[in-house]
Amino acid sequence: MLVGTTLLGIVRANNGVVGMAVAISVMGLAGAGVAKSVGRIRADAVDVFEDNFQTVAPKITRIDRARKAIRYVRYLLDRLDLAAFLVFDIELPSRDIDRRWSFSNSGDAMPSLRYMRLQALLPLIIHKDDPHSALVIGFGTGITAGALLQYSGLNQRVCAELLPTVVSAGPFFHGNFGAFSDSKLKVRLSDGRRELLRNAQRYDLITLEPPPPSAVGVVNLYSRDFYHLAASRLQPNGLFAQWLPIATQNDDDTRSLVRSFLDVFPYATVWTTELHEMLLIGSLSPIELNLDRISQRFNQTAISDALKEVGISSSAALLATWVMGREGLDHYAGTALPVTDDRPRIEYSSWPRQDEITRVLPELLALRSEPPVIDSSDTSLANISEERENLMAFYAAGIAAYNGDRRIWAREISQALRRDPDNPYYNWAVNR
């Protein structure tokens, strides 16, 4: 019986890759929401998906665009006989979904492509030493693991993934640089935490791409105990990068997650990798932002090309994603209790409040500080400042959209596009 899994899939639409992938475990599916229309999901029920697709996914523009999703369902069921994977462009009625179901989402649309590439490349670029080894926990879409392939200085790239089918499904996703079959990436079929427990190997970077901490069984990759284990597997000056999903959990849970991180890593920073996502980067040693070193690494063709595709056009644009260091994070976490193995409080939290992003993101951004860049000129700092202003205008437009404020949205998005008209991330948001 499958308890949880990684969610994968895509839907093609006129403006590119859109949608989300939803995977539901076979346990306890007779209930409300999506499963009500389909019934209990079994390996012999694929045709039920196809016959009832109009009922299950009424918001799909054209059903023929979902045929690839159906083939994907068949592909996975042929190999797992455990779970059904359905891909569609639809807003899930969260009020109708029991939290006991195991599900999550992922994809290769621009927002995912952006934050997942930064998940690997940002810590590698800012590393104070020359990083030669990196571990990604969770293959997912393969985008983060694939980003490691673009960093030529690495001589050891490792990915720990629990399910072999997740890796073999890599061809379904755009932008992962063929990580599913590249011999320069060693995939170890193992639970990420157990991989660190059984193997004393140390890395210059450990970065995580697990499902959100509210998913069943995943909280053990967000606990203080896990962070202690991960810290023990870092090389001197090594960096640990943790995805911080601010849109899929309530503010109190985000504060607890941050507190867990701060309890282990004395040097901690947070970066905004996408409107809905942030990235915690921590170390047992001071983190230095040396502009010359960062610029040299960014300007390597493979790295700059990968990041320009997602709207990071320069080292200044990269540093503009800085939010704050430890002092600000400590203020934000406040008196929140940490997540621990014996008190995995986030796993049992309530569903996120509606539009929680409109509360969490502005509060975090209100605490932002200037990036502590060394070896920088006044011109360089001015460039970083300009990039930050552009990004903040785009984020202001995003928050205004959530709030239904057309006037502010139009003003802020126009400002962002006027200053950076060729930015792929901004243009994707307005369907250009």
C-alpha positions in Angstrom: 0.0 0.0 0.0 1.5 3.3 -1.1 1.5 6.0 1.6 2.8 8.9 -0.4 4.7 9.7 -3.6 6.1 12.4 -5.8 3.6 14.2 -8.1 4.5 14.6 -11.7 2.9 15.6 -15.0 2.2 18.2 -17.6 -0.5 19.6 -19.8 0.3 21.4 -23.0 -1.7 24.6 -23.8 -1.4 27.3 -26.4 0.9 29.5 -24.3 3.3 26.7 -23.3 3.4 24.3 -20.5 0.6 24.8 -17.9 -1.1 22.9 -15.2 -0.3 20.8 -12.2 0.1 17.1 -11.5 -1.9 15.4 -8.9 -1.2 12.0 -7.5 -3.5 10.3 -5.0 -2.6 7.2 -3.1 -4.8 4.2 -3.3 -5.7 4.4 0.4 -9.1 5.7 1.3 -10.2 7.4 -1.9 -13.9 6.8 -1.5 -14.9 10.4 -0.5 -15.4 13.9 -1.7 -13.5 16.0 -4.3 -11.8 14.5 -7.3 -12.2 10.8 -6.2 -16.0 11.2 -5.9 -16.2 11.5 -9.7 -13.9 8.6 -10.4 -14.4 6.1 -7.6 -11.7 4.0 -6.1 -8.6 4.1 -8.2 -7.2 0.8 -9.2 -4.9 -0.4 -12.0 -7.9 -1.5 -14.0 -9.6 1.9 -13.7 -7.6 3.9 -16.3 -10.5 3.8 -18.7 -12.7 5.3 -16.0 -10.4 8.3 -16.0 -10.6 8.6 -19.8 -14.4 8.1 -20.0 -15.1 10.6 -17.2 -12.4 13.1 -17.9 -15.0 15.8 -18.7 -16.5 15.3 -15.2 -13.2 15.1 -13.4 -11.5 18.1 -15.0 -14.3 20.5 -16.3 -11.9 23.4 -16.5 -9.6 21.9 -19.2 -9.9 24.0 -22.3 -9.8 21.1 -24.7 -9.9 17.4 -23.7 -7.6 16.4 -26.6 -4.8 18.3 -24.8 -5.1 15.9 -21.9 -4.3 12.8 -24.0 -0.6 12.9 -22.9 -1.9 12.9 -19.4 -3.8 9.7 -20.0 -0.8 8.1 -21.6 1.2 9.1 -18.4 -1.5 7.5 -16.2 -1.1 4.3 -18.1 2.7 4.5 -18.1 2.8 4.8 -14.3 0.1 2.2 -13.5 1.8 -0.3 -15.7 4.9 0.0 -13.5 3.6 0.8 -10.1 0.1 -0.8 -9.8 -0.1 1.4 -6.7 -1.1 4.9 -7.5 -2.9 6.8 -10.2 -1.4 9.9 -11.6 -3.8 12.4 -13.2 -2.6 15.6 -14.9 -5.0 18.5 -15.5 -5.3 22.3 -15.4 -7.8 22.7 -12.6 -8.1 24.4 -9.3 -8.5 21.7 -6.6 -11.4 22.3 -4.1 -9.3 21.9 -1.0 -12.3 22.1 1.3 -13.4 18.8 -0.2 -10.1 16.9 0.1 -9.3 14.9 3.2 -5.8 15.6 4.5 -5.3 11.9 5.0 -4.9 11.6 1.3 -1.4 11.9 0.1 -1.0 14.4 -2.7 1.2 17.2 -3.9 1.9 19.1 -7.0 4.7 20.0 -9.4 5.3 20.9 -13.0 7.6 22.5 -15.5 5.8 25.7 -16.1 7.9 28.9 -15.8 7.5 29.5 -12.1 8.5 25.9 -11.3 11.4 26.0 -13.8 12.6 29.2 -12.2 12.7 28.2 -8.5 13.9 24.7 -9.1 16.9 25.8 -11.1 17.7 28.4 -8.5 17.4 25.6 -5.9 20.7 24.2 -7.2 22.5 27.0 -9.0 22.0 29.8 -6.5 23.9 28.1 -3.6 26.6 26.8 -6.0 27.2 30.3 -7.4 27.5 32.0 -4.0 29.6 29.2 -2.4 32.7 30.7 -0.8 34.9 27.8 -1.9 35.0 25.9 -5.2 32.2 23.3 -4.8 32.9 19.9 -6.3 30.1 17.8 -4.9 26.4 18.2 -4.5 23.5 16.1 -3.4 19.8 16.7 -4.4 17.2 14.9 -2.2 14.2 14.2 -4.4 14.3 13.9 -8.2 10.7 15.2 -8.8 10.6 16.7 -12.3 14.4 16.4 -12.5 14.8 20.2 -12.9 16.9 20.8 -9.8 19.0 17.7 -10.4 19.4 18.7 -14.0 20.6 22.2 -13.0 23.6 20.5 -11.4 24.7 19.3 -14.8 25.1 22.9 -15.9 27.7 23.6 -13.2 31.0 22.3 -14.7 33.0 22.6 -11.5 31.2 19.6 -10.0 32.9 16.3 -10.3 30.3 14.4 -8.2 26.5 14.9 -8.6 24.2 12.7 -6.6 20.4 12.5 -6.4 18.6 10.4 -3.8 15.1 9.4 -5.0 12.8 6.9 -3.4 10.8 5.8 -6.4 12.5 4.5 -9.6 9.4 5.4 -11.6 9.8 9.0 -10.8 13.2 9.0 -12.4 12.1 7.1 -15.5 9.2 9.6 -15.9 11.8 12.4 -16.4 11.2 12.6 -20.2 7.8 14.0 -19.5 9.3 17.2 -18.3 10.8 20.2 -20.0 14.0 21.9 -18.7 15.7 19.1 -16.8 18.6 18.8 -19.2 18.1 15.1 -19.6 19.0 14.4 -15.9 17.0 11.1 -16.0 19.6 9.6 -18.3 22.8 11.6 -18.0 25.7 9.5 -16.7 27.2 12.6 -15.0 24.4 12.4 -12.4 24.4 9.4 -10.1 20.9 8.5 -8.9 20.6 6.5 -5.8 17.3 4.8 -5.2 17.0 5.6 -1.6 15.0 7.6 0.9 16.9 10.9 1.3 17.2 10.8 5.0 18.3 7.2 5.0 20.8 8.0 2.4 22.5 10.4 4.8 22.2 8.0 7.7 23.8 5.1 5.9 26.5 7.0 4.0 29.0 9.2 5.7 29.9 10.9 2.4 30.2 14.7 2.7 29.1 17.3 0.2 29.8 20.9 -0.6 26.0 21.4 -1.2 23.0 19.5 -0.1 19.7 20.8 -1.6 16.2 19.5 -1.2 13.3 19.2 -3.6 10.7 17.2 -1.5 6.9 17.7 -1.5 5.5 20.3 0.9 5.9 19.4 4.6 2.2 18.9 5.0 2.3 15.9 2.7 2.2 12.6 4.6 5.6 11.4 5.8 7.6 14.3 4.3 7.9 16.4 7.5 10.9 14.3 8.5 12.8 16.2 5.8 12.0 19.5 7.5 12.7 18.7 11.1 15.5 20.1 13.3 16.7 16.5 13.8 17.1 16.1 10.0 18.9 19.4 9.7 21.4 18.2 12.3 22.0 15.0 10.3 22.4 17.0 7.1 24.8 19.5 8.7 27.0 16.5 9.7 27.3 15.6 6.0 28.6 19.0 4.8 32.1 19.7 3.9 33.8 22.6 5.6 32.1 25.8 4.4 29.4 23.6 2.9 25.9 24.9 2.2 22.5 23.4 2.9 19.5 24.7 0.8 15.9 24.1 1.9 12.9 24.9 -0.2 10.5 27.2 1.8 7.0 26.9 0.3 5.3 30.0 1.6 2.1 29.5 -0.3 1.2 26.0 0.7 1.2 26.4 4.5 0.0 28.9 7.1 2.2 31.6 8.4 2.6 29.8 11.8 3.9 26.7 10.1 6.4 28.7 8.1 7.7 30.4 11.3 8.2 26.9 12.9 10.0 25.7 9.8 12.3 28.7 9.9 12.9 28.2 13.6 14.0 24.6 13.0 16.5 25.8 10.5 17.9 28.5 12.7 18.4 26.0 15.6 21.0 24.1 13.5 22.6 26.6 11.1 24.2 29.6 12.8 24.6 31.3 9.5 21.3 31.5 7.7 19.9 33.4 4.8 16.7 33.4 2.8 16.2 34.2 -0.9 13.1 34.7 -3.0 13.2 32.3 -5.9 9.6 32.9 -7.2 6.5 34.7 -6.1 5.3 31.7 -4.1 8.6 30.2 -3.1 11.7 31.0 -1.1 15.0 29.3 -0.4 16.7 28.9 2.9 20.5 28.6 2.6 22.4 27.8 5.8 25.9 26.9 6.8 28.0 26.2 9.9 30.5 28.8 8.5 30.0 32.4 7.5 28.4 32.9 4.1 30.2 35.4 1.9 28.7 37.1 -1.1 31.8 37.9 -3.1 30.6 39.8 -6.2 33.7 39.0 -8.4 33.4 35.3 -7.7 29.7 35.3 -8.2 29.9 37.2 -11.5 32.6 34.8 -12.8 30.5 31.8 -12.1 27.3 33.3 -13.4 29.0 34.2 -16.7 29.8 30.6 -17.5 27.8 30.0 -20.6 25.8 27.0 -19.4 24.9 28.7 -16.1 24.0 32.0 -17.6 21.9 30.4 -20.3 20.0 28.2 -17.8 19.2 31.2 -15.6 18.4 33.7 -18.4 15.7 31.3 -19.5 13.9 31.9 -16.2 14.4 35.6 -15.9 17.7 35.9 -14.1 19.8 37.8 -16.7 22.8 38.8 -14.6 24.7 38.4 -11.3 22.9 41.6 -10.2 19.5 39.9 -10.9 20.6 36.9 -9.0 21.7 38.9 -5.9 18.4 40.8 -6.2 16.7 37.7 -4.9 18.3 38.1 -1.5 15.8 38.8 1.2 17.5 38.7 4.6 20.1 37.1 6.8 19.9 35.5 10.2 18.8 38.6 12.1 15.7 39.1 10.0 14.9 35.4 10.0 15.2 35.3 13.8 12.8 38.2 14.1 10.4 36.5 11.7 10.5 33.1 13.5 9.9 34.8 16.9 8.8 32.4 19.6 7.6 29.7 17.1 8.4 26.2 18.3 10.6 24.1 16.0 9.5 21.1 14.0 11.2 18.0 15.5 10.9 14.3 14.8 8.9 13.7 17.9 6.7 16.8 17.4 6.1 17.0 13.6 3.6 19.8 14.1 3.5 21.0 10.5 2.3 17.6 9.3 -0.9 17.9 11.3 -1.7 21.5 10.7 -4.9 22.8 9.2 -5.2 23.6 5.5 -3.6 26.9 4.5 -6.0 29.9 4.8 -7.3 31.3 1.6 -4.7 33.5 -0.1 -2.2 33.1 2.8 0.5 34.2 0.4 -0.9 37.7 0.6 -0.1 37.8 4.3 3.2 35.8 4.4 5.0 37.3 1.4 4.6 41.0 2.4 5.6 40.3 5.9 8.8 38.5 4.9 9.6 41.2 2.3 9.1 43.9 4.9 12.0 42.5 6.8 14.4 42.4 3.8 17.8 43.9 4.1 20.5 44.9 1.6 22.6 41.9 0.4 26.0 42.0 2.2 28.0 42.0 -1.0 31.8 42.4 -0.7 34.2 43.6 -3.4 31.5 45.6 -5.1 31.4 49.0 -6.7 28.8 51.7 -6.5 27.7 50.8 -10.0 27.3 47.1 -9.1 25.2 48.0 -6.0 23.1 50.3 -8.1 22.4 47.5 -10.6 21.4 45.1 -7.8 19.1 47.8 -6.4 17.5 48.4 -9.7 16.9 44.6 -10.2 15.3 44.4 -6.7 13.0 47.3 -7.5 11.9 45.5 -10.7 11.3 42.2 -8.8 9.4 43.9 -6.0 7.1 45.6 -8.6 6.4 42.3 -10.1 5.6 40.8 -6.7 3.4 43.8 -5.9 1.5 43.0 -9.0 1.1 39.4 -8.0 -0.2 40.3 -4.6 -2.6 42.8 -6.2 -3.9 40.1 -8.5 -4.6 37.9 -5.5 -6.5 40.8 -3.8 -8.4 41.5 -7.0 -7.0 45.1 -7.2 -6.8 45.7 -11.0 -5.6 49.2 -10.6 -2.5 48.3 -8.6 -1.9 45.2 -10.7 -1.8 47.2 -13.9 0.4 49.9 -12.4 3.0 47.5 -10.9 3.1 45.0 -13.8 3.5 47.9 -16.3 6.4 49.2 -14.3 8.1 45.8 -14.2 7.7 45.2 -17.9 8.8 48.7 -18.8 12.1 48.3 -17.0 12.7 44.7 -18.1 10.6 44.1 -21.2 12.4 40.9 -22.2 12.2 39.1 -18.9 10.8 35.6 -19.6 9.4 35.2 -16.1 7.5 38.5 -16.2 6.3 37.9 -19.8 5.1 34.4 -18.9 2.9 36.0 -16.1 1.1 38.2 -18.7 0.9 35.4 -21.3 3.3 37.0 -23.8 
